[in-house]
Amino acid sequence: MPLVQLHILEGRSPEMKKRAIEEVTEALHRSLGAPRENIRVVIYEIPKSHWAVGGVTMEDKQTKKHEPPNGS
């Protein structure tokens, strides 16, 4: 029984998450031959304030995109 865990940033629509579940299920069915009904997919949505790259949260990265450059 394959179990897939998807860790994604919050903010995606229910339709996008449903499509991801369907496509991941189909990919495992094709590649592993696992019956679809045995494939488990779990989505963990991470708040942008809890996900960081290079010591900067994704929330801060998005906020900085909207700030005017220094000296303006």
Gaussian input, Z-matrix of N, CA and C with variables (Angstrom, degrees):
# hf/3-21g

backbone

0 1
 N
 C     1     B1
 C     2     B2     1     A1
 N     3     B3     2     A2     1     D1
 C     4     B4     3     A3     2     D2
 C     5     B5     4     A4     3     D3
 N     6     B6     5     A5     4     D4
 C     7     B7     6     A6     5     D5
 C     8     B8     7     A7     6     D6
 N     9     B9     8     A8     7     D7
 C    10    B10     9     A9     8     D8
 C    11    B11    10    A10     9     D9
 N    12    B12    11    A11    10    D10
 C    13    B13    12    A12    11    D11
 C    14    B14    13    A13    12    D12
 N    15    B15    14    A14    13    D13
 C    16    B16    15    A15    14    D14
 C    17    B17    16    A16    15    D15
 N    18    B18    17    A17    16    D16
 C    19    B19    18    A18    17    D17
 C    20    B20    19    A19    18    D18
 N    21    B21    20    A20    19    D19
 C    22    B22    21    A21    20    D20
 C    23    B23    22    A22    21    D21
 N    24    B24    23    A23    22    D22
 C    25    B25    24    A24    23    D23
 C    26    B26    25    A25    24    D24
 N    27    B27    26    A26    25    D25
 C    28    B28    27    A27    26    D26
 C    29    B29    28    A28    27    D27
 N    30    B30    29    A29    28    D28
 C    31    B31    30    A30    29    D29
 C    32    B32    31    A31    30    D30
 N    33    B33    32    A32    31    D31
 C    34    B34    33    A33    32    D32
 C    35    B35    34    A34    33    D33
 N    36    B36    35    A35    34    D34
 C    37    B37    36    A36    35    D35
 C    38    B38    37    A37    36    D36
 N    39    B39    38    A38    37    D37
 C    40    B40    39    A39    38    D38
 C    41    B41    40    A40    39    D39
 N    42    B42    41    A41    40    D40
 C    43    B43    42    A42    41    D41
 C    44    B44    43    A43    42    D42
 N    45    B45    44    A44    43    D43
 C    46    B46    45    A45    44    D44
 C    47    B47    46    A46    45    D45
 N    48    B48    47    A47    46    D46
 C    49    B49    48    A48    47    D47
 C    50    B50    49    A49    48    D48
 N    51    B51    50    A50    49    D49
 C    52    B52    51    A51    50    D50
 C    53    B53    52    A52    51    D51
 N    54    B54    53    A53    52    D52
 C    55    B55    54    A54    53    D53
 C    56    B56    55    A55    54    D54
 N    57    B57    56    A56    55    D55
 C    58    B58    57    A57    56    D56
 C    59    B59    58    A58    57    D57
 N    60    B60    59    A59    58    D58
 C    61    B61    60    A60    59    D59
 C    62    B62    61    A61    60    D60
 N    63    B63    62    A62    61    D61
 C    64    B64    63    A63    62    D62
 C    65    B65    64    A64    63    D63
 N    66    B66    65    A65    64    D64
 C    67    B67    66    A66    65    D65
 C    68    B68    67    A67    66    D66
 N    69    B69    68    A68    67    D67
 C    70    B70    69    A69    68    D68
 C    71    B71    70    A70    69    D69
 N    72    B72    71    A71    70    D70
 C    73    B73    72    A72    71    D71
 C    74    B74    73    A73    72    D72
 N    75    B75    74    A74    73    D73
 C    76    B76    75    A75    74    D74
 C    77    B77    76    A76    75    D75
 N    78    B78    77    A77    76    D76
 C    79    B79    78    A78    77    D77
 C    80    B80    79    A79    78    D78
 N    81    B81    80    A80    79    D79
 C    82    B82    81    A81    80    D80
 C    83    B83    82    A82    81    D81
 N    84    B84    83    A83    82    D82
 C    85    B85    84    A84    83    D83
 C    86    B86    85    A85    84    D84
 N    87    B87    86    A86    85    D85
 C    88    B88    87    A87    86    D86
 C    89    B89    88    A88    87    D87
 N    90    B90    89    A89    88    D88
 C    91    B91    90    A90    89    D89
 C    92    B92    91    A91    90    D90
 N    93    B93    92    A92    91    D91
 C    94    B94    93    A93    92    D92
 C    95    B95    94    A94    93    D93
 N    96    B96    95    A95    94    D94
 C    97    B97    96    A96    95    D95
 C    98    B98    97    A97    96    D96
 N    99    B99    98    A98    97    D97
 C   100   B100    99    A99    98    D98
 C   101   B101   100   A100    99    D99
 N   102   B102   101   A101   100   D100
 C   103   B103   102   A102   101   D101
 C   104   B104   103   A103   102   D102
 N   105   B105   104   A104   103   D103
 C   106   B106   105   A105   104   D104
 C   107   B107   106   A106   105   D105
 N   108   B108   107   A107   106   D106
 C   109   B109   108   A108   107   D107
 C   110   B110   109   A109   108   D108
 N   111   B111   110   A110   109   D109
 C   112   B112   111   A111   110   D110
 C   113   B113   112   A112   111   D111
 N   114   B114   113   A113   112   D112
 C   115   B115   114   A114   113   D113
 C   116   B116   115   A115   114   D114
 N   117   B117   116   A116   115   D115
 C   118   B118   117   A117   116   D116
 C   119   B119   118   A118   117   D117
 N   120   B120   119   A119   118   D118
 C   121   B121   120   A120   119   D119
 C   122   B122   121   A121   120   D120
 N   123   B123   122   A122   121   D121
 C   124   B124   123   A123   122   D122
 C   125   B125   124   A124   123   D123
 N   126   B126   125   A125   124   D124
 C   127   B127   126   A126   125   D125
 C   128   B128   127   A127   126   D126
 N   129   B129   128   A128   127   D127
 C   130   B130   129   A129   128   D128
 C   131   B131   130   A130   129   D129
 N   132   B132   131   A131   130   D130
 C   133   B133   132   A132   131   D131
 C   134   B134   133   A133   132   D132
 N   135   B135   134   A134   133   D133
 C   136   B136   135   A135   134   D134
 C   137   B137   136   A136   135   D135
 N   138   B138   137   A137   136   D136
 C   139   B139   138   A138   137   D137
 C   140   B140   139   A139   138   D138
 N   141   B141   140   A140   139   D139
 C   142   B142   141   A141   140   D140
 C   143   B143   142   A142   141   D141
 N   144   B144   143   A143   142   D142
 C   145   B145   144   A144   143   D143
 C   146   B146   145   A145   144   D144
 N   147   B147   146   A146   145   D145
 C   148   B148   147   A147   146   D146
 C   149   B149   148   A148   147   D147
 N   150   B150   149   A149   148   D148
 C   151   B151   150   A150   149   D149
 C   152   B152   151   A151   150   D150
 N   153   B153   152   A152   151   D151
 C   154   B154   153   A153   152   D152
 C   155   B155   154   A154   153   D153
 N   156   B156   155   A155   154   D154
 C   157   B157   156   A156   155   D155
 C   158   B158   157   A157   156   D156
 N   159   B159   158   A158   157   D157
 C   160   B160   159   A159   158   D158
 C   161   B161   160   A160   159   D159
 N   162   B162   161   A161   160   D160
 C   163   B163   162   A162   161   D161
 C   164   B164   163   A163   162   D162
 N   165   B165   164   A164   163   D163
 C   166   B166   165   A165   164   D164
 C   167   B167   166   A166   165   D165
 N   168   B168   167   A167   166   D166
 C   169   B169   168   A168   167   D167
 C   170   B170   169   A169   168   D168
 N   171   B171   170   A170   169   D169
 C   172   B172   171   A171   170   D170
 C   173   B173   172   A172   171   D171
 N   174   B174   173   A173   172   D172
 C   175   B175   174   A174   173   D173
 C   176   B176   175   A175   174   D174
 N   177   B177   176   A176   175   D175
 C   178   B178   177   A177   176   D176
 C   179   B179   178   A178   177   D177
 N   180   B180   179   A179   178   D178
 C   181   B181   180   A180   179   D179
 C   182   B182   181   A181   180   D180
 N   183   B183   182   A182   181   D181
 C   184   B184   183   A183   182   D182
 C   185   B185   184   A184   183   D183
 N   186   B186   185   A185   184   D184
 C   187   B187   186   A186   185   D185
 C   188   B188   187   A187   186   D186
 N   189   B189   188   A188   187   D187
 C   190   B190   189   A189   188   D188
 C   191   B191   190   A190   189   D189
 N   192   B192   191   A191   190   D190
 C   193   B193   192   A192   191   D191
 C   194   B194   193   A193   192   D192
 N   195   B195   194   A194   193   D193
 C   196   B196   195   A195   194   D194
 C   197   B197   196   A196   195   D195
 N   198   B198   197   A197   196   D196
 C   199   B199   198   A198   197   D197
 C   200   B200   199   A199   198   D198
 N   201   B201   200   A200   199   D199
 C   202   B202   201   A201   200   D200
 C   203   B203   202   A202   201   D201
 N   204   B204   203   A203   202   D202
 C   205   B205   204   A204   203   D203
 C   206   B206   205   A205   204   D204
 N   207   B207   206   A206   205   D205
 C   208   B208   207   A207   206   D206
 C   209   B209   208   A208   207   D207
 N   210   B210   209   A209   208   D208
 C   211   B211   210   A210   209   D209
 C   212   B212   211   A211   210   D210
 N   213   B213   212   A212   211   D211
 C   214   B214   213   A213   212   D212
 C   215   B215   214   A214   213   D213

   B1=1.4391
   B2=1.5258
   B3=1.3240
   B4=1.4572
   B5=1.5316
   B6=1.3196
   B7=1.4603
   B8=1.5197
   B9=1.3143
   B10=1.4592
   B11=1.5203
   B12=1.3290
   B13=1.4634
   B14=1.5244
   B15=1.3179
   B16=1.4554
   B17=1.5226
   B18=1.3064
   B19=1.4592
   B20=1.5220
   B21=1.3337
   B22=1.4637
   B23=1.5294
   B24=1.3244
   B25=1.4591
   B26=1.5189
   B27=1.3158
   B28=1.4540
   B29=1.5208
   B30=1.3337
   B31=1.4541
   B32=1.5150
   B33=1.2966
   B34=1.4648
   B35=1.5271
   B36=1.3100
   B37=1.4621
   B38=1.5302
   B39=1.3298
   B40=1.4657
   B41=1.5336
   B42=1.3283
   B43=1.4649
   B44=1.5332
   B45=1.3249
   B46=1.4700
   B47=1.5219
   B48=1.3361
   B49=1.4633
   B50=1.5308
   B51=1.3148
   B52=1.4712
   B53=1.5228
   B54=1.3338
   B55=1.4711
   B56=1.5288
   B57=1.3313
   B58=1.4653
   B59=1.5275
   B60=1.3196
   B61=1.4678
   B62=1.5149
   B63=1.3219
   B64=1.4715
   B65=1.5250
   B66=1.3285
   B67=1.4634
   B68=1.5248
   B69=1.3299
   B70=1.4696
   B71=1.5279
   B72=1.3202
   B73=1.4642
   B74=1.5232
   B75=1.3079
   B76=1.4678
   B77=1.5267
   B78=1.3435
   B79=1.4678
   B80=1.5283
   B81=1.3294
   B82=1.4666
   B83=1.5169
   B84=1.3041
   B85=1.4680
   B86=1.5334
   B87=1.3240
   B88=1.4704
   B89=1.5217
   B90=1.3241
   B91=1.4644
   B92=1.5260
   B93=1.3232
   B94=1.4647
   B95=1.5247
   B96=1.3138
   B97=1.4557
   B98=1.5212
   B99=1.3166
   B100=1.4627
   B101=1.5265
   B102=1.3230
   B103=1.4596
   B104=1.5359
   B105=1.3131
   B106=1.4627
   B107=1.5222
   B108=1.3240
   B109=1.4703
   B110=1.5280
   B111=1.3216
   B112=1.4708
   B113=1.5285
   B114=1.3181
   B115=1.4654
   B116=1.5197
   B117=1.3244
   B118=1.4642
   B119=1.5267
   B120=1.3234
   B121=1.4679
   B122=1.5272
   B123=1.3185
   B124=1.4638
   B125=1.5255
   B126=1.3210
   B127=1.4644
   B128=1.5226
   B129=1.3232
   B130=1.4607
   B131=1.5206
   B132=1.3277
   B133=1.4573
   B134=1.5252
   B135=1.3013
   B136=1.4485
   B137=1.5295
   B138=1.3327
   B139=1.4630
   B140=1.5343
   B141=1.3014
   B142=1.4752
   B143=1.5183
   B144=1.3200
   B145=1.4631
   B146=1.5259
   B147=1.3241
   B148=1.4716
   B149=1.5251
   B150=1.3137
   B151=1.4719
   B152=1.5185
   B153=1.3149
   B154=1.4616
   B155=1.5224
   B156=1.3014
   B157=1.4602
   B158=1.5231
   B159=1.3065
   B160=1.4639
   B161=1.5217
   B162=1.3234
   B163=1.4596
   B164=1.5157
   B165=1.3336
   B166=1.4634
   B167=1.5288
   B168=1.3414
   B169=1.4601
   B170=1.5224
   B171=1.3127
   B172=1.4571
   B173=1.5236
   B174=1.3246
   B175=1.4624
   B176=1.5230
   B177=1.3383
   B178=1.4604
   B179=1.5220
   B180=1.3183
   B181=1.4753
   B182=1.5169
   B183=1.3243
   B184=1.4635
   B185=1.5220
   B186=1.3153
   B187=1.4591
   B188=1.5224
   B189=1.3317
   B190=1.4705
   B191=1.5233
   B192=1.3300
   B193=1.4635
   B194=1.5222
   B195=1.3230
   B196=1.4514
   B197=1.5228
   B198=1.3193
   B199=1.4478
   B200=1.5193
   B201=1.3273
   B202=1.4671
   B203=1.5252
   B204=1.3217
   B205=1.4679
   B206=1.5246
   B207=1.3437
   B208=1.4816
   B209=1.5110
   B210=1.3322
   B211=1.4619
   B212=1.5100
   B213=1.3403
   B214=1.4658
   B215=1.5013
   A1=108.21
   A2=118.40
   A3=120.96
   A4=111.36
   A5=115.24
   A6=122.25
   A7=107.72
   A8=116.29
   A9=122.19
   A10=108.13
   A11=115.86
   A12=121.27
   A13=108.12
   A14=116.20
   A15=121.61
   A16=108.19
   A17=116.31
   A18=122.23
   A19=106.41
   A20=115.23
   A21=119.88
   A22=109.70
   A23=115.24
   A24=119.79
   A25=109.59
   A26=115.67
   A27=121.09
   A28=110.18
   A29=115.04
   A30=119.09
   A31=115.73
   A32=118.42
   A33=119.63
   A34=109.76
   A35=115.78
   A36=120.87
   A37=110.80
   A38=116.93
   A39=119.96
   A40=112.55
   A41=116.47
   A42=120.29
   A43=111.25
   A44=116.75
   A45=120.28
   A46=110.67
   A47=116.45
   A48=119.70
   A49=110.66
   A50=116.83
   A51=120.06
   A52=110.40
   A53=116.01
   A54=120.07
   A55=110.78
   A56=117.56
   A57=120.74
   A58=110.14
   A59=117.13
   A60=121.06
   A61=110.29
   A62=116.40
   A63=120.34
   A64=111.57
   A65=117.11
   A66=120.29
   A67=112.22
   A68=117.48
   A69=120.27
   A70=109.48
   A71=116.19
   A72=120.35
   A73=110.63
   A74=116.59
   A75=120.26
   A76=111.28
   A77=116.86
   A78=119.91
   A79=111.08
   A80=117.62
   A81=119.96
   A82=111.54
   A83=115.77
   A84=119.01
   A85=110.15
   A86=116.20
   A87=120.09
   A88=112.11
   A89=117.22
   A90=120.04
   A91=113.72
   A92=117.77
   A93=120.59
   A94=113.52
   A95=115.70
   A96=118.86
   A97=112.97
   A98=116.92
   A99=120.62
   A100=109.67
   A101=117.07
   A102=119.06
   A103=110.20
   A104=117.18
   A105=121.36
   A106=111.93
   A107=115.91
   A108=119.30
   A109=112.84
   A110=118.12
   A111=121.98
   A112=113.25
   A113=117.14
   A114=121.40
   A115=109.43
   A116=115.30
   A117=122.10
   A118=108.37
   A119=116.08
   A120=121.76
   A121=107.56
   A122=116.23
   A123=122.27
   A124=107.72
   A125=115.51
   A126=120.35
   A127=108.59
   A128=114.93
   A129=121.97
   A130=107.39
   A131=116.38
   A132=120.25
   A133=108.81
   A134=115.36
   A135=122.34
   A136=109.06
   A137=118.17
   A138=119.05
   A139=110.76
   A140=116.16
   A141=120.71
   A142=112.06
   A143=116.62
   A144=120.00
   A145=112.15
   A146=117.34
   A147=121.59
   A148=112.55
   A149=118.28
   A150=122.98
   A151=107.20
   A152=116.92
   A153=119.79
   A154=110.92
   A155=114.71
   A156=122.91
   A157=106.28
   A158=116.08
   A159=119.77
   A160=113.13
   A161=116.37
   A162=120.26
   A163=115.09
   A164=117.34
   A165=121.46
   A166=108.01
   A167=115.40
   A168=118.17
   A169=110.58
   A170=115.70
   A171=120.40
   A172=110.34
   A173=116.38
   A174=120.87
   A175=110.06
   A176=116.56
   A177=120.31
   A178=111.50
   A179=117.14
   A180=119.57
   A181=110.63
   A182=117.01
   A183=120.07
   A184=111.06
   A185=117.31
   A186=121.61
   A187=110.17
   A188=117.03
   A189=120.94
   A190=111.55
   A191=118.07
   A192=119.98
   A193=111.02
   A194=116.47
   A195=120.55
   A196=112.89
   A197=117.45
   A198=120.83
   A199=109.80
   A200=118.03
   A201=119.19
   A202=110.29
   A203=117.72
   A204=119.67
   A205=110.85
   A206=116.49
   A207=121.27
   A208=109.39
   A209=115.06
   A210=119.91
   A211=113.47
   A212=118.15
   A213=119.96
   A214=111.66
   D1=100.50
   D2=177.88
   D3=-66.31
   D4=140.09
   D5=175.14
   D6=-126.71
   D7=121.36
   D8=-179.96
   D9=-111.53
   D10=132.70
   D11=175.95
   D12=-113.64
   D13=122.08
   D14=177.41
   D15=-107.13
   D16=122.46
   D17=176.55
   D18=-107.09
   D19=113.25
   D20=-176.71
   D21=-131.50
   D22=157.79
   D23=174.21
   D24=-69.87
   D25=146.27
   D26=177.00
   D27=-61.92
   D28=158.69
   D29=172.12
   D30=114.89
   D31=-6.19
   D32=178.88
   D33=-84.04
   D34=150.43
   D35=-176.73
   D36=-72.52
   D37=157.94
   D38=175.31
   D39=-57.05
   D40=-35.33
   D41=179.34
   D42=-65.01
   D43=-40.53
   D44=179.36
   D45=-65.22
   D46=-42.02
   D47=-179.89
   D48=-67.16
   D49=-39.04
   D50=177.53
   D51=-62.04
   D52=-43.85
   D53=179.69
   D54=-63.63
   D55=-40.00
   D56=178.12
   D57=-61.88
   D58=-44.60
   D59=178.92
   D60=-59.72
   D61=-46.73
   D62=-179.43
   D63=-62.21
   D64=-44.19
   D65=-176.41
   D66=-71.89
   D67=-37.26
   D68=176.72
   D69=-65.65
   D70=-42.78
   D71=177.60
   D72=-58.87
   D73=-46.14
   D74=-179.04
   D75=-64.74
   D76=-40.39
   D77=179.63
   D78=-62.30
   D79=-42.14
   D80=178.56
   D81=-69.30
   D82=-36.80
   D83=176.58
   D84=-60.07
   D85=-46.32
   D86=-179.58
   D87=-68.34
   D88=-46.69
   D89=-172.31
   D90=-78.79
   D91=-33.99
   D92=-177.53
   D93=-105.16
   D94=-13.62
   D95=-176.36
   D96=74.29
   D97=13.83
   D98=-179.76
   D99=-73.75
   D100=138.88
   D101=175.62
   D102=-63.11
   D103=138.39
   D104=-178.03
   D105=-53.49
   D106=-39.30
   D107=-176.39
   D108=-69.44
   D109=-11.32
   D110=177.77
   D111=-97.84
   D112=-6.07
   D113=-176.19
   D114=-90.29
   D115=127.99
   D116=179.01
   D117=-110.45
   D118=135.30
   D119=176.73
   D120=-128.74
   D121=127.94
   D122=178.67
   D123=-122.11
   D124=130.86
   D125=176.73
   D126=-107.51
   D127=125.97
   D128=173.58
   D129=-108.30
   D130=117.25
   D131=177.98
   D132=-94.71
   D133=123.35
   D134=-176.65
   D135=-100.93
   D136=129.02
   D137=174.66
   D138=-59.96
   D139=143.14
   D140=-178.56
   D141=-60.18
   D142=-25.40
   D143=177.98
   D144=-77.57
   D145=-9.74
   D146=-179.28
   D147=-107.86
   D148=6.14
   D149=-178.19
   D150=-122.52
   D151=119.37
   D152=-177.63
   D153=-127.66
   D154=149.55
   D155=174.55
   D156=-129.86
   D157=124.56
   D158=-179.48
   D159=63.18
   D160=29.10
   D161=178.18
   D162=82.59
   D163=4.61
   D164=-179.44
   D165=-120.03
   D166=127.91
   D167=179.99
   D168=-68.63
   D169=155.89
   D170=177.26
   D171=-64.51
   D172=-31.56
   D173=176.03
   D174=-61.13
   D175=-46.78
   D176=179.31
   D177=-66.16
   D178=-38.68
   D179=178.54
   D180=-61.51
   D181=-41.78
   D182=179.90
   D183=-68.65
   D184=-38.53
   D185=179.31
   D186=-63.42
   D187=-41.96
   D188=-178.40
   D189=-66.26
   D190=-28.15
   D191=177.46
   D192=-64.10
   D193=-27.33
   D194=-176.32
   D195=-96.27
   D196=-5.36
   D197=178.73
   D198=-84.34
   D199=145.06
   D200=176.31
   D201=-67.94
   D202=149.24
   D203=178.31
   D204=-61.73
   D205=156.04
   D206=178.35
   D207=-59.20
   D208=142.21
   D209=177.89
   D210=89.61
   D211=2.38
   D212=179.88
   D213=-94.54

